[in-house]
Amino acid sequence: MPNIAIVWDFDGTLTPEDSTIKTVDVLEGRDGGGRAFFDNVKKLKGDKKQPKWEHVLAMDAPIWMYSLSKLAREKNVPLNEQFFQHFVLPQISLFPNVVEFLHKIKALEKTKPFKNVNLKIHHFIITAGLKDLVEQVFPRGLIRMTFGCRYTVVIDPLNPDAPPESVPVFCMDETVKTRSLFEISKGSFRNKKIKVNTRIRNDKYWAPFSDMIYIGDGDTDVPSLSLVRSKGGMGVAVYNSQKSATEIQNRLHNMSLDKRADFITPADFSFDGALLKFIESRCIQIRQRCEAAKFNLEQTA
């Protein structure tokens, strides 16, 4: 069964918010706390203290996840699904019409031409934010799987009244995003017997990269965009049109400089927008390729 994998970044792509900053704001009980929090993360990262010859910089994710865990413990809060659902989720807003947009693309698989070749369409999210928060934003079943940063909450059995400790168990960054793409392509996210490094035949990929579309908004998406495009898939860069022209230009500079994306467009999820037309056209193109392969197989049978 052929599959189309449409892979979305979250912060800045499906939402104008930064979901991790919103989490910090909730913990600190004030707006703007998240900005100060990440300023401190940059200081802990210590980039400015690196010697001139040092080109391997510290990763952001372990530092901010440790700092967020420390803040949550100070507030006696577990970073679990219940906390995100009741306190942070109400603070997260998507771009207008996102859910309807994703449903409309998914509905293509119900049309006769797609059913004739048994072609399915799946939405995935790969985010450097918090998986347990992001996957609660969408109706159940709309997103096939969310990849993101995760905590496990630990209670000291010898001191159950002590503040819960949220232990980082998975850190997502731009490099791990590309690993997640291989997990989707090979189908290892659904079949534990297939590891991400397992060598498989080209015709055994769950969703070949040529049948993949990646949509992101910033520098952390560049490796994923480059990987998908290098293997025959499509990369889309979106931007928030409400931002200033300077901010938009700065964010998209690297993508436009080396043509990191096949298409650059506002994060407009209306049904008459360019983003929907581009993604639908690509899905139809993949369907037509499947039709040609099916016809060829029938003729040579």
N, C-alpha and C positions, 0 to 999 in steps of 0.2 A: 504494500500500500504506500503510494507516494505521499509525502508530506511537505507543505510549505511552512517554514518557521519564520515568523515575524518577531524580531527580537527588539525590545524597547529598553532604553535607559529610562530612569524614572525622574529624578530631580532635574528640572529645567527642560525636560522633554515631554512628559505627560502632565507635569504640574509646574507652575511657576515658583512653587515653594522650594525651600531646602528642608527636607523632612527631618534631617538630623538636627539642624538649628532649631526647628520647632520643638523637638524633644528636649533640647537643653533649655529653651525658654520655659517650657512647662515645669521642668525640674527646679529652675531658679525662680519661677513665679514672676517673671518679668520679660517684656519684649526687649530684644537687643542683647540678651545674655549670651545667645549663641554666637554672636559675632565676637564678643570678648573671649568666649571659650576657645574659638578657633584661632584667635590671635595668640593665645597662650600655647595652643598646640604647636603653632609654628615656632614659638620660642623653644619648646621642648625638643622639637625636631632638630634644632641647632644648625640649620643650613648655613647661617652666616659665620659660624665658627669653624666650618670645614676648611682644611688647608686647600690652597689653590689647586693642588694636584689631585685632590679627592673628587672623583666624579660620580661615585655611587652614594646617593643621598638616602637618608632614612625614609621609610614608608610612612605615609600619613595614617593609614587605617589602624595599625596597632597602637599608635600614640593616642588618637582620639578615642578609640574604643576603651583603652585603659583609663583615660581621663574621664570619660562618660561613666564608666563603672564606678570610679572613685566618687564622682559627684552623686550618683544614685545611692551609693552606700551611705554617704553623709546625710542624705535626705530620707534614709530608711525605705527606699523604694526598690522593688525588684524590676529589672528590665525584662519583663515577660509579656506575653500576648495580652493578658488582662490589663496591664498598665497602659500599653499602647492603645488598646481598644477604647478604654474609658477616658483617657486623659489627653492623648496626642492625636488620635484619629480625628476628633472633631475640629482640630486646628489645620488639617490638611485639605486643601481644595485643588481639584484638577483643573486643567484648562477646560473651558466650556465645550460640552458635547463629546468628551473623550470616550465615555462608556458607550454611547450610541454609535460612535465612530468605529470602535473595536467590534461591536456587535455586527455592524453593517459589513465589515470586511469578512468576518467569520461566516456570515450568511451566504457568501459566495459559494461555499462548499455544498450548499443545499440546492443550488441551481442545477439544471439538467446537464449542461456541458461538464461541470466539475464532477457530478455523480457518475457520468459515463466513464470517466477514467479513475474513479474512486479517489480523487485528490482531496485531501483534508488540509485545513488551514489552522494553525495554532499560534497563539500569542504567548510570548515569554517576556519576562522582565529580568534584566541583569542590572543590578544597582549597587553602587558603592554605599548606599544607605542601609537601613535596617530591614531585613527580610520580614521579621515578625510584625513590623508595622506596615510595610508596603503591601504585603499580600492581603491585608484586611481592607484595603481601600476599594477593591473591586468586587463585584458580585461573584459568588462562588461559581466556578466552572469557566469563567471568561478567560482567565489566565492559566495556561497549562502548567507553568511552574515559575516561581520567583527565585532567583539566585541573589543573595546579598549577605551582609554582615549579620552574625548571630551570636547571642549570648546563651549560656546555661546558668540558671539561678541555683546557687548552692546555699543551703541552710546548715549551719554548724550543729551537728547532732548533740554535741556536748554543751552547747549554749544556744538553744532554739530562740531565745529572746534577742540575740544579737542581730544587728542589721543584716539582711540578705546580701550575699555577694554575687554580683553578676560577672561571670567569667567569660571573656571573649573566646569563642570556639571556632569562629570562621571570620577571617578578614578579607574583604573584597577590595581589590585595586584594579588599575587598568590592565595589569598582566594577568591577574586571575580571571578577569572578564573574558580574555581570549580562551582560557582553559574551559570556562563555562560554555563557550560556543562549541568547542569540540565535544563536550558532554551532550549538548543538544544534537549536534550533527550525527554523532555515532549512536545516539539513543541510550547512552549509559545512565542518563538520569532516570530512565524507566526500567532498565535491565541491569541489575547489579553484576551480572556475569561479564558484562562488557565494561572494561575499565577505560579511562580516558586515554591511556597509552596503548590499548589493545589495537593490533593491526587487523583491519577488516577489509574485505573486498569492496571495490567501489560501488557495486550494486547492492551492498548490504547496509549502506548508510541509512539511518532513519530519516534524515533530512539532509541531503547533500548541500554543501555550501552554495552551489549554484541555484538552489531552491530556498535560499535564505535572504531576508532583508533585515538590515540592522539600522535602527534609527536612534541617534544620539544628538547631544547638543554641545559638547565641550571637549577639552583636551583629553580627559580620561577615556573618551570614546574613540580617540584616533587609532590606537592599536587594533581595536575590534573592527572599526570601519576598514582599515587597511587589510586585515586578515580576510574578512568576508569578500571584499572586492578582488583580492588577489586570487581567490579560488572561484571566481565566476559569479558571486552573489552581488547584491546591490547595497550600497550604503547611502543613507539619507541623513543630512544634518539639518536640524531645526533650530529656530531661535525665537525668543520672545519679542514680538514686534513692539511691545510696550516699553522696552528698554530704550535707552538713548542710542543714537547712531554710533557714537564712539564705543559704547560698551558692546554693541552687536558686532562691530568691526573687530574689536580686540578678541572677542570670543571665537569668531569664525576665521581669524587670520590664518592659523595653521592649516585649517581644512581647505580653504580656498587657495592658499599658496601652492600646495603640492597636489591639488585636486584629490583630496582625501575622501570626498563624497561624490556620488553620481548626481546628486540633486540636493540643493540647498534652498530651504523654503521656510516661511514663518510656521510656528507651531499653531496652525489653524486647523481645527478638527471639524469644520463645517462640511456638509455634504457636497457643496459646490466648490470646495477649496482644491488647491493644486496637490496637497498632500494625499488626499483620498484618490484623486485621479491617477497619481503616479503609482501608488501601491496597488490599486485595482488593476492598472495596466500591466504591472509586473506579474501579478498573480495570473492574469489571463495569458500572458506570454508563456509562463511556466506550464499552464494547462495545455496550451497549444503544442508545446514540446512533448508533453505526455501523450497527447492525441497522435502525434506523428510517430512516436515510439510504439504505441499500441497498434497503429495501422501497419507499420512495418513488420511487427511481430505476427500479425494475422496473415499478412501476405506471404510470409516465409514459413508458416506452419505447415 
